[in-house]
């Protein structure tokens, strides 16, 4: 999956704002690391508890990269990272 799609996915997770994104990036290094992290790893990040870590993991199952690419293309939306 393209890096911009990882960012698109992360921005769609509710309750994840700029501060939590920074904490997640500080911990995992890159957005792909957040995508591949399991629930236990996510819970180690300050501000990410049981409920939010479950939400992050569940959001990956709901995220359809191909569908998102088609939607972005259809509406000529560019993802800026």
N, C-alpha and C positions, 0 to 999 in steps of 0.2 A: 504494500500500500504506500502511496506517496506521502511524504511528510506533511504536506498541506492537509491531507485528509485526516491525519491524526489530530491536527490542530482543530479542524472542523468538528471532529467527534468530541474532543475535550470541551470545546466551547458550547456544546449542546447539553453537557451534563449539568443538571440544575444544582445549585448551591456551590458551584465552582466558579469563583471570581478570580480577579487578578492576584489577590494575596495568596489564595490556595494554589493557584497555578504556579506562582513563584516558589512556594514551599515544595510542591511536588517536583518541579524542575531542579531545585537545589538538591533534593534527595536522589532523584533518578537520573539526572544529567540531561536527558532528552525526552521529548514527548513520546517517542517509541517505547522508552522504558516504563512510562506510566501505563501505556497500553498493555504491555506484557506482564506487569506486576500482578501478583495474586493479592487476595484480600488481606492476608497477614502482612505482606510487605507494605501495602497502602496504609494500613493502620499505624505503622511506625512513624508516619509523617505527622508532625505537629498540626493539629487542626482537622485531621482526617480520622474519624472514629469508626466504630462498627457500622453504623447506618450508612455513612457516606462511602465507605469502602465497598459495601455491598452494592450501593447505587452505581458506583463507577464500574465495577465488574459486570453488573447486569446491563449497563448501557452498551457495552461492547457487543453483546449478543443481539441487541436491537439495531446496531449501526450497520447499514448496508452500504458499503463503499461505492459499489457500482451505481446504485440508485442515487446516492448523493452526488456523484460525478455528473450523472445525467441531468439532475435538477439544476446543478450549478451551471452546466453548459447551456441548458434550455433557456435560462434567464440571464445568460451572459454575466454571471457573477464570478468575480476573481477573488480568490482567497489570499489574503495578505498575512504573512507570518512575521 
